[in-house]
Amino acid sequence: MTALLARLRRRGTDGEAFDRRLVVPMVLGAVLNPVNSSLIAVALVPIGVALGAPASQTAWLVAGLYLATAVGQPVTGRLVDLYGPRPLYLAGTALVGIGGLLGALAPDIWTLVGARVLLGLGTCAGYPAAMSLVRGEAERTGRDSPEGILTVLSVSAQTIAVIGPTLGGLLIGLGGWRTTFWINVPLAVVCLVLGARRLPRGRHRDRTTSLAATVDPAGIALFALTLVALLLVLMHPAWWPLLVVVAAGGAALVVWELRAPSPFLDLRVLGGNAPLLTTFVRSLLAATVSYCLLYGFTQWLEQGRGLSASVAGLVLLPVFVTGIGVAALTGRRREVRGKLLVGAAGQVVLSVLLFLLGGTSPIWLIVVVTLVAGVPQGLVTLALQNAVYRQSEPARVASSAGLMRTFFYLGAIAASTTGGIAFAHGATTAGLHDLALVMLVASALFVVITLADRSLGRLVPREDPQ
């Protein structure tokens, strides 16, 4: 990643190249979400002990952020498309600081859940804002070559996934679990200062048009209602009666958005963009496989294979190290279809290898599995990110990026629910094999729809002018 940043800095000396001053605030804003997703993993048990909260309550610390982020990403993205990245970036990072402060001072578990919701909403702005800035720089310079900066964003998020739990453990050791919330305050301050100084001014709204007509609050409300109900059913299958709300809310959303003068989700444009919709589906499938591994395989290592938490963490390290290496090595290559196919094939191989594991499997075989897992980890996320950038309408690149993240979170929640079913009686080898079957089906579907998607071969950006 250092080499990529250096290359961007060198190119930034040319007035017609990507503005290097944007790189740091873009990366910091985009990693706020993975920071808060990873730090909480090691804080759940200390929080439960300190606040007297059972696991059923501390689980909402994870679910609250997922719900807020899944709903908030496309909403924030749409606002970024309308008003530019700067105002949403500043508002979002300010909300991160408030959420961090509230969490650090929270007297009970439900106040802490509220803080996590605020953090989820606040961190929604970073990634759509970054994608909008990349598009804006391409339009300003006439150079549609964003592979370098998109790789930096991808590698940064994966790096946080590696160091997040370790950093969280260090923070807890230094000052208790509240430090995992306090850390958001200085991060937010840095983002606010850099954002205010470096990000371009937002677009000015036409004062003759009402805010309600521009933003489509009814469409946003129906979208939020439908998605929250769906996510709750995915997280708690016993709440299946909420499917009535999903159906009614979804139907009302479609009817409204087809008639709205300025729809939140332009269903006519979106429905006519089959390649982008297919990329959203690929995002869901990829997240299902990735998070089945992250949630399920990790539990099996400790319970089914009998490894300690520290050894299990070391065994998982090759997933992220290989993923970062693969992303860094291939990031500047412009092909999207090849990356998706190799990544999808890697997911298929990974799923098959999981069937070979048992309670007495040697460590070397487990390490082979984690090394293979790193290949799709590095390729797929990066390729999906590039595909969304190329396939979305220029005026809606931020909201399209937010929608991709929503589908990704749907896959993550589906994986979590699948893991809960497969490991209902403990993280056994039989449960791991059930999980592997789900992963195999999802990865096979990924391969099929990618092979059938001929539009991917046309995602080759124009060359920079000489």
C-alpha positions in Angstrom: 0.0 0.0 0.0 2.9 2.3 0.7 4.1 2.0 -2.9 0.7 2.8 -4.2 0.4 5.9 -2.1 3.9 7.0 -3.2 2.9 6.6 -6.8 -0.2 8.7 -6.2 1.8 11.4 -4.5 4.2 11.5 -7.5 1.4 11.8 -9.9 -0.2 14.4 -7.7 2.6 16.9 -8.6 1.0 17.3 -12.0 -2.0 19.6 -12.1 -3.8 17.1 -14.3 -3.4 14.1 -12.0 -5.3 12.9 -9.0 -5.2 15.4 -6.2 -2.9 13.8 -3.6 -4.3 15.9 -0.8 -7.6 13.9 -1.0 -6.0 10.5 -0.4 -5.6 10.7 3.4 -9.1 12.0 4.3 -10.6 9.5 1.8 -8.8 6.6 3.4 -9.5 7.7 7.0 -13.2 8.2 6.3 -13.5 4.9 4.5 -11.9 2.9 7.3 -14.0 4.3 10.1 -16.6 1.6 9.5 -14.2 -1.4 9.5 -12.5 0.1 12.6 -15.7 0.0 14.5 -16.7 -3.4 13.1 -13.4 -5.0 14.2 -12.7 -3.4 17.6 -16.0 -4.5 19.0 -15.2 -8.2 18.5 -12.8 -8.3 21.4 -14.8 -5.9 23.6 -18.1 -7.8 23.8 -17.2 -10.0 26.7 -15.7 -7.2 28.8 -18.7 -5.0 28.1 -21.1 -7.8 29.2 -19.2 -8.3 32.4 -19.0 -4.6 33.2 -22.6 -3.7 32.4 -24.1 -7.0 33.6 -25.5 -7.7 30.1 -26.0 -11.2 28.8 -24.8 -12.3 25.3 -28.3 -11.8 23.9 -28.0 -8.1 24.7 -24.4 -7.5 23.8 -25.2 -9.1 20.4 -27.2 -5.9 19.6 -23.9 -4.0 19.7 -23.0 -5.8 16.5 -26.5 -5.9 15.0 -27.2 -2.2 15.8 -24.2 -1.1 13.7 -25.1 -3.5 10.9 -28.7 -2.3 10.7 -27.7 1.4 10.8 -25.0 0.9 8.1 -27.0 -1.3 5.8 -29.8 1.3 5.7 -27.6 4.4 5.9 -25.0 3.6 3.2 -27.3 4.1 0.1 -29.2 7.0 1.8 -25.9 8.8 2.5 -24.7 7.9 -0.9 -27.7 9.5 -2.5 -27.1 12.7 -0.5 -23.5 12.7 -1.6 -24.6 12.4 -5.2 -26.9 15.4 -4.7 -24.8 17.7 -2.6 -21.2 16.5 -3.0 -19.0 14.5 -0.7 -17.8 17.3 1.6 -20.9 18.2 3.6 -21.8 14.5 4.1 -18.3 13.6 5.0 -18.1 16.3 7.7 -21.5 15.5 9.1 -20.8 11.8 9.2 -17.4 12.2 10.9 -18.9 14.6 13.4 -21.6 11.9 14.2 -18.8 9.4 14.7 -17.2 11.6 17.3 -20.6 12.0 19.1 -21.2 8.3 19.0 -17.7 7.5 20.3 -18.2 10.0 23.2 -21.6 8.7 24.0 -20.3 5.1 24.0 -17.3 6.0 26.2 -19.7 7.5 28.8 -22.6 5.0 28.5 -24.0 3.9 31.8 -25.9 0.9 30.5 -26.1 -1.5 27.6 -28.9 0.1 25.7 -27.2 3.5 25.7 -24.2 1.7 24.3 -26.4 0.2 21.6 -27.6 3.7 20.7 -24.0 4.8 20.5 -23.2 2.0 18.1 -26.2 3.0 15.9 -24.8 6.6 15.8 -21.4 5.2 14.9 -23.0 3.1 12.1 -24.8 6.1 10.7 -21.8 8.3 11.0 -19.4 5.8 9.2 -21.8 5.5 6.3 -20.5 8.7 4.6 -16.8 7.7 4.2 -17.0 5.1 1.4 -19.7 6.8 -0.8 -17.8 10.1 -0.4 -14.5 8.4 -1.5 -16.2 6.9 -4.6 -17.7 10.3 -5.4 -14.3 12.0 -5.0 -12.7 9.5 -7.4 -15.4 10.1 -10.0 -15.0 13.9 -9.5 -11.2 13.7 -10.0 -11.7 11.7 -13.2 -14.0 14.4 -14.5 -11.7 17.2 -13.4 -8.5 15.7 -14.9 -10.0 13.8 -17.9 -8.2 10.7 -16.6 -10.4 7.7 -15.9 -7.7 5.6 -14.2 -8.8 5.1 -10.6 -7.4 1.6 -10.1 -4.6 2.9 -7.8 -6.7 4.8 -5.4 -9.4 2.1 -5.4 -6.7 -0.4 -4.5 -5.6 1.8 -1.6 -9.1 1.9 -0.3 -9.5 -1.9 -0.5 -6.1 -2.6 1.0 -6.7 -0.2 3.8 -10.0 -1.9 4.8 -8.3 -5.3 4.7 -5.4 -4.0 6.8 -7.8 -2.8 9.5 -9.4 -6.3 9.5 -6.0 -7.7 10.3 -4.9 -5.2 13.0 -8.4 -4.3 14.4 -8.8 -7.1 16.9 -5.2 -6.8 18.0 -5.6 -3.0 18.4 -8.8 -3.5 20.3 -7.1 -5.9 22.7 -4.3 -3.4 23.2 -6.7 -0.6 23.9 -8.7 -2.7 26.4 -5.5 -3.6 28.1 -4.5 0.0 28.4 -7.7 1.6 29.5 -10.6 -0.9 29.5 -13.4 -1.5 26.9 -14.4 2.2 26.9 -11.2 3.0 25.0 -12.6 1.2 22.0 -15.2 4.0 21.9 -12.9 6.8 22.9 -10.6 6.1 19.9 -13.4 7.5 17.7 -13.1 11.0 19.1 -9.6 11.8 17.9 -10.2 9.9 14.6 -13.3 12.1 14.0 -11.4 15.3 14.9 -8.6 14.4 12.4 -11.2 13.6 9.7 -13.1 16.9 10.4 -9.9 19.0 10.1 -8.6 17.3 7.0 -12.1 17.2 5.4 -12.7 20.9 6.1 -9.3 21.8 4.7 -8.9 19.5 1.7 -12.3 18.3 0.4 -13.9 20.3 -2.4 -17.0 22.4 -1.7 -20.3 20.6 -2.1 -22.8 21.3 -4.8 -25.3 24.1 -4.2 -29.0 23.1 -4.2 -31.4 24.9 -6.4 -33.3 27.1 -3.9 -36.4 27.0 -6.1 -36.7 23.3 -5.5 -37.8 22.0 -2.0 -35.6 19.8 0.0 -38.3 17.2 0.2 -38.7 17.0 -3.5 -35.0 16.6 -4.0 -34.2 14.1 -1.3 -37.4 11.9 -1.5 -38.0 11.4 2.3 -41.0 9.1 1.7 -38.9 6.8 -0.5 -36.1 6.8 2.1 -38.6 6.0 4.9 -40.1 3.1 2.9 -36.7 1.8 2.0 -35.6 1.9 5.6 -38.7 0.2 6.9 -38.5 -2.6 4.3 -34.7 -3.2 4.8 -34.8 -3.1 8.6 -37.7 -5.6 8.7 -35.8 -7.9 6.3 -32.5 -7.7 8.3 -34.4 -8.5 11.6 -35.8 -11.6 10.0 -32.4 -12.6 8.7 -30.9 -12.1 12.2 -33.8 -13.8 14.0 -35.6 -16.3 11.8 -38.2 -16.7 14.5 -39.4 -13.2 13.7 -40.7 -14.4 10.3 -44.1 -12.6 10.7 -42.1 -9.5 9.8 -42.0 -10.8 6.3 -45.5 -9.2 6.0 -43.9 -5.8 6.6 -41.2 -6.6 4.1 -43.7 -7.5 1.4 -46.0 -4.5 2.1 -43.1 -2.0 2.5 -41.4 -3.3 -0.6 -44.5 -3.1 -2.7 -45.2 0.5 -1.4 -41.6 1.4 -2.2 -41.8 0.2 -5.8 -45.1 2.0 -6.4 -43.8 5.3 -4.8 -40.4 5.3 -6.5 -41.9 4.7 -9.9 -44.1 7.8 -9.5 -41.7 10.1 -7.5 -40.4 13.1 -9.5 -36.9 12.7 -7.9 -36.8 9.1 -6.6 -34.3 8.0 -3.9 -34.0 4.7 -5.9 -34.5 5.4 -9.6 -35.9 1.9 -10.3 -36.3 2.6 -14.1 -32.6 3.4 -14.4 -31.6 0.7 -12.0 -33.8 -1.9 -13.6 -32.3 -1.1 -17.0 -28.8 -1.5 -15.6 -28.6 -5.3 -15.4 -24.8 -5.4 -15.1 -24.9 -3.3 -12.0 -27.7 -5.3 -10.5 -25.7 -8.5 -11.1 -22.7 -6.9 -9.3 -25.0 -6.3 -6.3 -25.9 -10.0 -6.3 -22.3 -11.0 -6.6 -21.5 -8.8 -3.6 -24.2 -10.6 -1.6 -22.8 -14.0 -2.6 -19.2 -13.1 -2.0 -20.1 -11.7 1.5 -22.0 -14.9 2.3 -18.9 -17.0 1.6 -16.4 -14.6 3.3 -18.4 -14.2 6.5 -19.3 -17.9 6.7 -15.5 -18.4 6.9 -14.9 -15.5 9.3 -17.8 -16.5 11.7 -18.0 -20.2 11.3 -14.4 -21.4 10.6 -13.1 -19.3 13.5 -15.5 -20.9 15.9 -14.7 -24.4 14.6 -11.0 -23.8 15.1 -11.6 -23.2 18.8 -14.3 -25.7 19.5 -14.1 -28.4 16.8 -10.4 -28.4 16.4 -9.6 -27.4 20.0 -7.2 -24.5 19.4 -6.8 -21.7 21.8 -8.1 -18.2 20.8 -4.5 -16.9 20.3 -3.5 -19.8 18.1 -6.7 -19.6 16.1 -6.0 -15.9 15.5 -2.5 -16.8 14.2 -3.8 -19.5 12.0 -6.3 -17.0 10.4 -3.6 -14.4 9.8 -2.7 -15.8 6.3 -6.2 -15.1 5.1 -5.7 -11.4 5.5 -2.0 -11.2 4.7 -2.5 -13.1 1.4 -5.6 -11.0 0.7 -3.6 -7.8 1.1 -0.8 -9.1 -1.0 -3.0 -10.2 -3.8 -4.9 -6.9 -3.8 -1.7 -4.9 -3.9 -0.2 -7.0 -6.7 -3.2 -7.0 -8.9 -4.9 -3.7 -8.0 -3.6 -1.6 -10.9 -4.5 -4.2 -13.5 -7.7 -3.0 -15.2 -9.3 -6.4 -15.9 -12.4 -7.0 -13.8 -13.8 -10.2 -15.2 -10.6 -12.2 -14.8 -10.3 -11.1 -11.1 -13.9 -12.1 -10.4 -13.5 -15.5 -12.1 -10.2 -16.3 -10.3 -11.7 -15.1 -7.0 -14.9 -17.1 -7.5 -12.9 -20.2 -8.4 -10.9 -19.6 -5.2 -14.1 -19.6 -3.2 -15.1 -22.9 -4.8 -11.8 -24.5 -3.9 -11.9 -23.1 -0.4 -15.4 -24.6 0.1 -14.3 -28.0 -1.1 -11.2 -27.9 1.2 -13.3 -27.3 4.2 -14.9 -30.8 3.7 -11.4 -32.3 4.2 -11.1 -30.8 7.7 -11.8 -32.8 10.9 -11.1 -32.7 14.6 -7.6 -34.1 14.2 -6.6 -32.2 11.0 -2.9 -31.2 11.0 -2.1 -27.5 11.3 -0.4 -27.4 7.9 -3.7 -28.4 6.2 -5.5 -25.7 8.1 -2.9 -23.2 7.0 -3.3 -24.3 3.4 -7.0 -23.6 3.7 -6.4 -20.1 5.1 -3.8 -19.3 2.3 -6.3 -20.3 -0.3 -9.0 -18.2 1.4 -6.8 -15.1 1.0 -6.9 -15.2 -2.8 -10.6 -14.5 -3.2 -10.4 -12.2 -0.2 -8.0 -10.0 -2.1 -9.5 -10.2 -5.6 -13.2 -10.2 -5.2 -13.8 -7.1 -3.0 -11.4 -5.1 -5.2 -13.0 -6.3 -8.5 -16.6 -5.6 -7.2 -15.5 -2.1 -6.2 -14.1 -1.4 -9.6 -17.2 -2.9 -11.3 -19.6 -0.6 -9.4 -17.5 2.4 -10.3 -17.6 1.5 -14.0 -21.2 0.3 -14.2 -23.1 3.0 -12.2 -24.5 6.1 -13.6 -21.9 9.0 -13.1 -24.5 11.0 -11.2 -25.3 8.1 -8.9 -21.9 6.6 -8.2 -22.0 7.3 -4.5 -25.5 5.8 -4.0 -24.6 2.8 -6.1 -21.5 2.3 -3.9 -23.8 2.5 -0.9 -26.2 0.0 -2.3 -23.3 -2.4 -3.0 -22.4 -2.2 0.7 -26.0 -2.9 1.7 -26.0 -6.1 -0.3 -22.7 -6.9 1.2 -24.1 -6.5 4.7 -27.1 -8.7 3.7 -24.7 -11.4 2.9 -22.8 -10.9 6.1 -26.0 -11.2 8.1 -27.2 -14.2 6.1 -23.8 -15.9 6.9 -24.2 -15.1 10.6 -27.7 -16.6 10.6 -26.5 -19.7 8.7 -23.6 -20.2 11.2 -26.1 -20.0 14.1 -28.2 -22.7 12.5 -25.2 -24.9 11.5 -23.7 -24.6 15.0 -26.9 -24.8 17.0 -25.4 -27.6 19.0 -21.8 -26.4 19.0 -19.1 -25.6 16.4 -18.7 -29.3 15.4 -17.1 -30.7 12.3 -20.5 -31.7 11.0 -21.7 -28.1 11.4 -18.6 -26.9 9.6 -19.4 -29.2 6.7 -22.9 -27.9 6.6 -21.5 -24.4 6.4 -19.1 -25.5 3.7 -22.1 -26.7 1.6 -23.8 -23.3 1.8 -20.5 -21.7 0.8 -20.1 -24.1 -2.1 -23.6 -23.3 -3.4 -23.0 -19.5 -3.1 -19.6 -19.6 -4.7 -20.9 -21.8 -7.6 -23.7 -19.3 -8.2 -21.0 -16.6 -8.2 -19.1 -18.5 -10.9 -22.2 -19.1 -13.1 -23.4 -15.5 -13.1 -19.9 -14.2 -13.7 -19.4 -16.5 -16.7 -22.8 -15.5 -18.1 -22.1 -11.8 -17.7 -20.6 -10.7 -21.0 -20.8 -7.0 -20.0 -17.8 -7.5 -17.7 -15.5 -7.7 -20.8 -16.4 -4.2 -21.7 -15.4 -2.7 -18.4 -12.1 -1.4 -19.8 -11.5 2.3 -19.0 -10.2 4.7 -21.6 -6.5 5.3 -21.5 -5.0 8.4 -20.0 -4.1 11.0 -22.6 -0.4 11.0 -23.5 
